[in-house]
Amino acid sequence: MNMAEELDVSGQNLGAEGAKTMAVFIKNNRALTSLNISSNNLASYYDSSQRKRISDITGIKALAAAI
């Protein structure tokens, strides 16, 4: 199985849920040496019922634990 050494997901608006998904990827990919996750609003999501962004750092915590 080929493992990615570099991954650039910058500017993809991943949000907190996407950050959690990336954390699983990082844990399972031991070859990764470079990851660009800039410009992704990783600490919030948009709640359309409240019409505002909601703070959610669970994705960032998951990334930190994966590293």
HELIX and SHEET records of a PDB file:
HELIX    1   1 GLY A   15  ASN A   28  1                                  14    
HELIX    2   2 THR A   58  ALA A   66  1                                   9    
SHEET    1   A 2 GLU A   6  ASP A   8  0                                        
SHEET    2   A 2 SER A  34  ASN A  36  1                                        
SHEET    1   B 2 SER A  44  ASP A  47  0                                        
SHEET    2   B 2 LYS A  52  SER A  55 -1                                        
END                                                                             
